[in-house]
Amino acid sequence: MSWLDVAHWVGPQTNAAPLTRRALLVRASVAAGGAFSVEAFGGGHASATTWPPASAYSGEVPAAWFDLALDLVRTTPGFSPPVASRAFGYAGVALYQAVVPGIPRRRSLAGELNGLAEAPRPAQHSYHWPTVASSALASILRSLFPTTPAVNRAAIEELDRRFSTEARATLPPVVYRRSVKLGADVAMHVFEWSKLDGGHEAFLRNFPPFTPPSGPGLWEPTPPGYLPALQPYWGTNRPFVLRSGQTCSTAPPPAYSENPGSPFYREAHECYASVNRLTPGQEAIARFWSDDPGETATPPGHSISILTQVVRALDLPLGSAAEAYAKVGVAVADAFISCWSTKYRFNLLRPVTYIRRLIDPNWTPLLITPPFPEYTSGHSVQSGAAAQVLTDLFGPLAFTDRTHERTGLSPRSFGSFIEAAHEAAISRLYGGIHFRAACERGVEQGLCVGKRVSALPGHGPRLDHV
């Protein structure tokens, strides 16, 4: 599926072939040795005073749940990139808020994220943090994906049952029940908070009534589908960290002009020439970062996928993984609010509109143009935001991105997260759907968002053990 099919994809049915329940579980399963066991802490059942902190357990439990979340986004109708980013943000916050009582030197995000009040604090300290985490993520995903196909609902139940079975085999019944309740209660608290942000159940209304402004240089529906504007009010949603969608505003795009000697015309001609002369390497870059809805977990899902690969490569403990998922989730969510505020403030036309009108009436970009204004690039903003947070958490880490390996796209290696963000940005120029300014300034806008997330009070930028 591509943007050409998105009008059908956001309806009540999905054309994307869902994974079988077994395949979903295989992808979401974990090598859970040590994730639930307390045998390393004196043998048998730990007491309330010796119960280990979240850092004593593997980060595989959240990694498994976020693997499943990627498939939920890919196969659930209506999860366009902005809607998907929101889901990742709330899932990350629910995870972190559930386990933060078990993370030394870290404090709740209540009072630090816009409008988030403190949930009731756990009365006792004897909690099994992997069970708390699993319960929180199972609960929040059920709430965020109420319309997901039956195969996905079954996958949520089976992964929940798998972790529950392992926990009950190891834990005192009272600790197990207390842990499950804590996770579920925190998830419900976060979900109730989410309902007031302006994006609740937006998967049901990706194309609300909207009349775009008209005039020279302004956005209009693009071929081949000529879809209306997607989520035109997303930039007015309540962000997580930013004060508003305009907090990390960037400079205006180059002044619109149809003069062949103008900077705007030169950018348009660069896009036109780039697509016409693509090298095999540039085409591979464009397709690797395309992240089309319905076929993939969308651009914010790509950032979550990179994080999950890092969680596993570094064998992060549960507490560090929870903080990382919260920060990256919040970063991509606020990035889309910031970007959409910019898009619908400037309402700039897309390359295909300008090029067909003034340069070549028969020109076709490599990728199908998404149905919303051009400036700034959503890929660039969210990639920059995620890269900044990942760098603040892990440093300039070299990594290999295997996000699309199962669909036949070769892995790509990078010297740092920032390097990957810049490649994601320029991929949109190679695809013929953005001008250079939207890509470059989009990364700058995303870095601004990421710095705001990393600066959350009381949350050190670098994870303790890295």
Rosetta blueprint (number, residue, H / E / L):
1 M L
2 S L
3 W H
4 L H
5 D H
6 V H
7 A H
8 H H
9 W H
10 V L
11 G L
12 P L
13 Q L
14 T L
15 N L
16 A L
17 A L
18 P L
19 L L
20 T L
21 R H
22 R H
23 A H
24 L H
25 L H
26 V H
27 R H
28 A H
29 S L
30 V L
31 A L
32 A L
33 G L
34 G L
35 A L
36 F L
37 S L
38 V L
39 E L
40 A L
41 F L
42 G L
43 G L
44 G L
45 H L
46 A L
47 S L
48 A L
49 T L
50 T L
51 W L
52 P L
53 P L
54 A H
55 S H
56 A H
57 Y L
58 S E
59 G L
60 E H
61 V H
62 P H
63 A H
64 A H
65 W H
66 F H
67 D H
68 L H
69 A H
70 L H
71 D H
72 L H
73 V H
74 R H
75 T H
76 T L
77 P L
78 G L
79 F L
80 S L
81 P H
82 P H
83 V H
84 A H
85 S H
86 R H
87 A H
88 F H
89 G H
90 Y H
91 A H
92 G H
93 V H
94 A H
95 L H
96 Y H
97 Q H
98 A H
99 V H
100 V H
101 P H
102 G H
103 I L
104 P L
105 R L
106 R L
107 R L
108 S L
109 L L
110 A L
111 G L
112 E L
113 L L
114 N L
115 G L
116 L L
117 A L
118 E L
119 A L
120 P L
121 R L
122 P L
123 A L
124 Q L
125 H L
126 S L
127 Y L
128 H L
129 W H
130 P H
131 T H
132 V H
133 A H
134 S H
135 S H
136 A H
137 L H
138 A H
139 S H
140 I H
141 L H
142 R H
143 S H
144 L H
145 F L
146 P L
147 T L
148 T L
149 P L
150 A H
151 V H
152 N H
153 R H
154 A H
155 A H
156 I H
157 E H
158 E H
159 L H
160 D H
161 R H
162 R H
163 F H
164 S H
165 T H
166 E H
167 A H
168 R H
169 A H
170 T H
171 L L
172 P L
173 P H
174 V H
175 V H
176 Y H
177 R H
178 R H
179 S H
180 V H
181 K H
182 L H
183 G H
184 A H
185 D H
186 V H
187 A H
188 M H
189 H H
190 V H
191 F H
192 E H
193 W H
194 S H
195 K L
196 L L
197 D L
198 G L
199 G L
200 H L
201 E L
202 A H
203 F H
204 L H
205 R L
206 N L
207 F L
208 P L
209 P L
210 F L
211 T L
212 P L
213 P L
214 S L
215 G L
216 P L
217 G L
218 L E
219 W L
220 E L
221 P L
222 T L
223 P L
224 P L
225 G L
226 Y L
227 L L
228 P L
229 A L
230 L L
231 Q L
232 P L
233 Y L
234 W H
235 G H
236 T H
237 N L
238 R L
239 P L
240 F L
241 V L
242 L L
243 R L
244 S L
245 G L
246 Q L
247 T L
248 C L
249 S L
250 T L
251 A L
252 P L
253 P L
254 P L
255 A L
256 Y L
257 S L
258 E L
259 N L
260 P L
261 G L
262 S L
263 P H
264 F H
265 Y H
266 R H
267 E H
268 A H
269 H H
270 E H
271 C H
272 Y H
273 A H
274 S H
275 V H
276 N H
277 R L
278 L L
279 T L
280 P H
281 G H
282 Q H
283 E H
284 A H
285 I H
286 A H
287 R H
288 F H
289 W L
290 S L
291 D L
292 D L
293 P E
294 G L
295 E L
296 T E
297 A L
298 T H
299 P H
300 P H
301 G H
302 H H
303 S H
304 I H
305 S H
306 I H
307 L H
308 T H
309 Q H
310 V H
311 V H
312 R H
313 A H
314 L L
315 D L
316 L L
317 P E
318 L H
319 G H
320 S H
321 A H
322 A H
323 E H
324 A H
325 Y H
326 A H
327 K H
328 V H
329 G H
330 V H
331 A H
332 V H
333 A H
334 D H
335 A H
336 F H
337 I H
338 S H
339 C H
340 W H
341 S H
342 T H
343 K H
344 Y H
345 R H
346 F H
347 N L
348 L E
349 L L
350 R L
351 P H
352 V H
353 T H
354 Y H
355 I H
356 R H
357 R H
358 L H
359 I L
360 D L
361 P L
362 N L
363 W L
364 T L
365 P L
366 L L
367 L L
368 I L
369 T L
370 P L
371 P L
372 F L
373 P L
374 E L
375 Y L
376 T L
377 S L
378 G H
379 H H
380 S H
381 V H
382 Q H
383 S H
384 G H
385 A H
386 A H
387 A H
388 Q H
389 V H
390 L H
391 T H
392 D H
393 L H
394 F H
395 G L
396 P L
397 L L
398 A L
399 F E
400 T E
401 D E
402 R L
403 T L
404 H L
405 E H
406 R H
407 T H
408 G L
409 L L
410 S L
411 P L
412 R E
413 S E
414 F E
415 G L
416 S L
417 F H
418 I H
419 E H
420 A H
421 A H
422 H H
423 E H
424 A H
425 A H
426 I H
427 S H
428 R H
429 L H
430 Y H
431 G L
432 G L
433 I L
434 H L
435 F L
436 R H
437 A H
438 A H
439 C H
440 E H
441 R H
442 G H
443 V H
444 E H
445 Q H
446 G H
447 L H
448 C H
449 V H
450 G H
451 K H
452 R H
453 V H
454 S H
455 A L
456 L L
457 P L
458 G L
459 H L
460 G L
461 P L
462 R L
463 L L
464 D L
465 H L
466 V L
